[in-house]
Amino acid sequence: MRLLLLRHAKSDWGDADLADIDRPLNARGKAAAVTMARYLRDQKLQPSMILCSTSQRTRETLARLLPHLPQEVHIELISDLYWKSEEGYGATIRKHGHRAQTLMVIGHNPATEDTALDLVGTSAPETLADIEEKYPTAALAVIDFDISDWSELGSGTGHLERFVKPRDL
């Protein structure tokens, strides 16, 4: 099974009156989300299920991915991906991922980075070091697992196949 961990694209901090959950993407974030959508399409990294935070910026990131997905995908908006973004996403993945062969989670830091670092057992050292240095907005970790259901997910059981940032594309 494959996990695609995508941090939301860059958000707009221009309106100080907006609650954090309501911040939209800025122009750079909108462009980066489309760049990552095209990368996912071109690399055939097609999720069969997407778990997405309920924040405005994650939903806008998701909206920019959808036109580039060639197949129907099951989507769940999950408030815990926002409200528990200081924790890792392992429990949410185990609970909601079911048997999706390729599961995407669109979330926030530090939980996205912490989840990747918790789940990876093997990787190219420089790829793991790249995540440890910084997990920027719209970055994607692709982690493979030898499991048959997401309820079996455990710390250190994944292989970090790649880590991609929009600025590298």
SVG drawing of the C-alpha trace seen along z (x, -y; Angstrom):
<svg xmlns="http://www.w3.org/2000/svg" viewBox="-16 -42 38 50">
<polyline fill="none" stroke="black" stroke-width="0.4" points="0.0,0.0 1.1,-3.5 0.7,-6.7 0.9,-10.2 1.5,-12.8 0.9,-16.2 1.2,-19.4 -1.2,-22.1 0.0,-24.7 1.2,-28.2 -1.6,-30.2 -2.4,-33.9 -1.7,-35.7 -2.9,-39.1 -6.2,-39.3 -5.4,-39.4 -9.1,-39.1 -9.4,-35.6 -9.3,-32.7 -6.4,-30.3 -8.8,-27.6 -10.2,-30.1 -7.0,-31.3 -7.1,-30.7 -4.2,-29.9 -2.1,-32.8 -1.1,-33.1 2.1,-31.2 0.2,-28.4 -2.4,-28.1 0.4,-27.7 2.3,-25.2 -0.9,-23.1 -1.3,-22.9 2.4,-22.0 2.0,-19.2 -1.3,-18.0 0.5,-17.8 3.4,-15.9 1.0,-13.4 -0.7,-12.9 2.5,-12.6 4.1,-10.2 0.9,-8.1 0.6,-8.7 -3.2,-8.5 -4.9,-8.1 -8.0,-6.0 -8.9,-7.8 -8.1,-11.3 -8.3,-12.3 -8.3,-16.1 -8.3,-18.5 -11.3,-20.8 -9.3,-24.0 -9.8,-26.4 -6.2,-26.1 -6.3,-22.3 -9.7,-22.2 -8.3,-24.7 -5.2,-22.5 -7.5,-19.5 -9.7,-21.5 -6.6,-22.2 -5.6,-18.5 -9.0,-17.1 -9.0,-18.2 -5.7,-16.3 -6.9,-13.0 -8.0,-10.7 -10.2,-8.5 -12.9,-8.9 -11.5,-9.2 -13.2,-8.8 -12.8,-12.0 -13.3,-12.4 -13.0,-15.8 -11.8,-15.1 -11.7,-17.9 -9.1,-16.0 -6.5,-16.6 -6.8,-20.3 -7.7,-20.3 -5.0,-17.6 -2.3,-19.0 0.1,-19.1 -0.1,-15.3 0.8,-12.8 -1.8,-11.4 -1.2,-7.7 -4.4,-7.1 -6.5,-9.0 -5.0,-7.0 -5.6,-3.7 -9.2,-4.6 -10.2,-6.1 -7.8,-4.6 -9.5,-1.2 -8.1,0.8 -7.3,-2.1 -4.3,-0.9 -3.1,-4.5 -4.1,-6.9 -3.5,-10.6 -3.6,-12.8 -3.7,-16.5 -2.8,-18.2 -0.7,-20.6 2.7,-20.8 4.0,-19.7 1.8,-16.6 2.6,-15.9 6.3,-16.0 6.0,-14.1 3.9,-11.4 6.4,-10.9 9.3,-10.7 7.4,-8.3 6.3,-5.9 9.6,-5.7 11.7,-2.7 13.9,-2.7 14.9,-5.4 17.8,-6.9 19.6,-8.8 19.6,-12.1 15.8,-11.8 15.1,-11.4 17.5,-14.2 15.6,-16.4 12.3,-15.9 14.1,-16.4 15.5,-19.7 12.1,-21.1 8.7,-19.9 7.7,-23.0 4.2,-23.8 2.9,-21.6 5.7,-19.1 4.9,-15.4 6.2,-12.3 5.5,-9.0 5.8,-6.1 5.2,-2.4 4.1,0.2 3.8,4.0 0.3,4.1 -3.2,5.1 -5.2,2.6 -4.3,-0.8 -5.3,0.5 -2.0,2.4 0.0,-0.8 2.9,-1.0 5.9,-3.2 9.0,-2.5 7.2,-0.2 7.3,-2.2 9.8,-2.8 10.2,-6.5 10.1,-6.1 10.5,-9.9 10.1,-13.4 9.1,-16.1 8.9,-19.9 7.2,-22.2 10.4,-24.3 12.2,-21.2 9.8,-20.7"/>
</svg>
